[in-house]
Amino acid sequence: MEDKVINAFSNPVRVSLLCCLSAGSKNVQQLIDNCGLAQSAVSSHLIKLSRARIVKTEKNGRYVYYSLSNSKTGKIAQVLNNYIKDVN
Protein backbone atom coordinates (compact mmCIF):
# COMPACT_ATOMS: atom_id res chain seq x y z
CA MET A 1 0.00 0.00 0.00
CA GLU A 2 2.86 2.42 0.77
CA ASP A 3 4.13 2.08 -2.80
CA LYS A 4 0.72 3.07 -4.19
CA VAL A 5 0.52 6.14 -1.97
CA ILE A 6 4.01 7.33 -2.86
CA ASN A 7 3.36 6.63 -6.54
CA ALA A 8 0.10 8.59 -6.36
CA PHE A 9 1.92 11.69 -5.11
CA SER A 10 4.79 11.28 -7.60
CA ASN A 11 2.86 12.71 -10.55
CA PRO A 12 2.21 16.48 -10.87
CA VAL A 13 -1.14 15.87 -12.59
CA ARG A 14 -2.36 13.72 -9.69
CA VAL A 15 -1.14 16.35 -7.23
CA SER A 16 -3.11 18.94 -9.18
CA LEU A 17 -6.23 16.75 -9.09
CA LEU A 18 -5.83 16.32 -5.34
CA CYS A 19 -5.55 20.10 -4.94
CA CYS A 20 -8.80 20.48 -6.88
CA LEU A 21 -10.46 17.92 -4.63
CA SER A 22 -9.24 19.68 -1.49
CA ALA A 23 -11.92 22.30 -2.19
CA GLY A 24 -14.64 19.63 -2.13
CA SER A 25 -15.99 16.65 -4.02
CA LYS A 26 -16.21 16.84 -7.80
CA ASN A 27 -17.28 14.62 -10.65
CA VAL A 28 -15.02 13.79 -13.60
CA GLN A 29 -16.40 16.58 -15.79
CA GLN A 30 -15.73 19.17 -13.09
CA LEU A 31 -12.17 17.89 -12.74
CA ILE A 32 -11.70 18.01 -16.53
CA ASP A 33 -12.91 21.61 -16.54
CA ASN A 34 -10.65 22.60 -13.62
CA CYS A 35 -7.50 20.85 -14.82
CA GLY A 36 -7.86 21.13 -18.58
CA LEU A 37 -7.08 17.47 -19.18
CA ALA A 38 -8.68 14.91 -21.43
CA GLN A 39 -11.34 12.67 -19.89
CA SER A 40 -9.21 9.57 -20.37
CA ALA A 41 -6.26 11.16 -18.55
CA VAL A 42 -8.39 12.29 -15.61
CA SER A 43 -10.04 8.88 -15.34
CA SER A 44 -6.69 7.09 -15.48
CA HIS A 45 -5.27 9.24 -12.69
CA LEU A 46 -8.41 8.86 -10.57
CA ILE A 47 -8.14 5.07 -10.84
CA LYS A 48 -4.61 5.22 -9.42
CA LEU A 49 -5.72 7.56 -6.64
CA SER A 50 -8.65 5.29 -5.82
CA ARG A 51 -6.47 2.18 -5.71
CA ALA A 52 -4.15 3.97 -3.30
CA ARG A 53 -7.22 4.80 -1.19
CA ILE A 54 -6.39 8.49 -1.41
CA VAL A 55 -9.75 9.36 -2.93
CA LYS A 56 -13.16 7.86 -2.36
CA THR A 57 -16.19 7.78 -4.59
CA GLU A 58 -19.88 8.39 -4.11
CA LYS A 59 -22.49 7.84 -6.78
CA ASN A 60 -25.20 10.48 -6.97
CA GLY A 61 -27.66 9.87 -9.78
CA ARG A 62 -25.73 9.29 -12.97
CA TYR A 63 -22.56 10.96 -11.68
CA VAL A 64 -19.71 9.61 -9.59
CA TYR A 65 -18.22 12.17 -7.24
CA TYR A 66 -14.65 11.95 -6.01
CA SER A 67 -13.46 13.31 -2.70
CA LEU A 68 -10.38 13.04 -0.51
CA SER A 69 -10.30 10.13 1.91
CA ASN A 70 -8.37 12.13 4.47
CA SER A 71 -8.23 15.88 5.11
CA LYS A 72 -4.42 15.72 5.41
CA THR A 73 -4.22 14.69 1.75
CA GLY A 74 -5.27 18.13 0.55
CA LYS A 75 -2.64 19.82 2.69
CA ILE A 76 0.08 17.50 1.43
CA ALA A 77 -1.00 18.02 -2.17
CA GLN A 78 -0.99 21.80 -1.80
CA VAL A 79 2.50 21.79 -0.27
CA LEU A 80 3.77 19.56 -3.09
CA ASN A 81 2.04 21.66 -5.74
CA ASN A 82 3.61 24.85 -4.34
CA TYR A 83 6.99 23.14 -4.21
CA ILE A 84 6.68 22.01 -7.84
CA LYS A 85 5.88 25.59 -8.88
CA ASP A 86 8.85 26.94 -6.90
CA VAL A 87 11.26 24.43 -8.44
CA ASN A 88 10.07 25.19 -11.97
Buried (B, 14 or more C-beta within 10 A) or exposed (E): EEEBBEEBBEEEEBBBBBBBBBEEBBBBEBBBEBBEBEEEBBEBBBEBBBEBEBBBEEEEEEEEBBBBBEEEBBEBBBEBBEEEEEEE
